[in-house]
Amino acid sequence: MKQALFITVIAAYLISEIYPSRVLEWIVSALCLVIVVIVFRSIKLFVQILGAIFLSSGFILLASDIIKPAIVRYFH
């Protein structure tokens, strides 16, 4: 199942590079998130902890990038 999912994501990515589309970008992103969730459960605890730290820091950076422009617009 994992191999089919990996192949599907690679194919979707290649298609999105050839034919750019917002829908394909969302599909690739959603499938990548599914891969992270599936693979996350099958790795060792130490790697899960490191992965959780990196994922958390990524979500924090993403949230700050989304919130920061709104705060700047509010105070200016």
C-alpha positions in Angstrom: 0.0 0.0 0.0 2.8 2.4 0.9 4.5 1.8 -2.5 1.3 2.6 -4.4 0.9 5.8 -2.4 4.5 6.8 -3.0 4.1 6.2 -6.7 0.8 8.1 -6.8 2.3 11.1 -5.1 5.3 11.1 -7.4 3.0 10.9 -10.4 0.8 13.7 -9.1 3.8 15.9 -8.5 5.2 15.3 -12.0 1.8 16.0 -13.5 1.5 19.2 -11.4 4.9 20.4 -12.7 3.9 19.7 -16.3 0.3 21.1 -16.0 0.3 23.6 -13.1 -2.9 23.7 -11.2 -4.0 24.7 -7.7 -6.0 21.5 -7.3 -3.0 19.3 -8.1 -0.9 21.3 -5.6 -3.6 20.6 -2.9 -3.7 16.9 -3.9 0.0 16.5 -3.7 0.1 18.3 -0.3 -2.8 16.2 1.1 -1.1 12.9 -0.2 2.2 13.9 1.4 0.4 14.5 4.7 -1.2 11.1 4.4 2.3 9.6 3.8 3.7 11.3 6.9 0.9 10.0 9.1 1.2 6.5 7.8 5.0 6.3 8.0 5.1 8.1 11.3 3.5 5.1 13.1 5.9 2.6 11.7 9.2 4.2 12.8 11.1 4.0 16.1 10.3 6.2 19.1 13.5 8.2 18.9 12.8 9.1 15.3 9.2 9.8 16.1 10.3 12.3 18.8 12.7 14.0 16.4 10.1 14.1 13.6 7.5 15.5 16.0 9.9 18.3 17.0 10.6 19.2 13.3 6.9 19.0 12.4 6.0 21.2 15.3 8.6 23.8 14.5 7.3 23.7 10.9 3.7 24.2 11.9 4.8 27.1 14.2 6.7 28.8 11.4 3.8 28.3 9.1 1.4 29.8 11.6 3.6 32.7 12.3 3.9 33.4 8.6 0.1 33.4 8.3 -0.5 35.5 11.4 2.4 38.0 11.0 0.9 39.8 8.0 -2.4 40.1 9.7 -0.8 41.6 12.8 1.2 44.0 10.7 -1.9 45.2 8.8 -3.8 45.6 12.1 -1.2 47.9 13.7 -0.4 50.0 10.6 
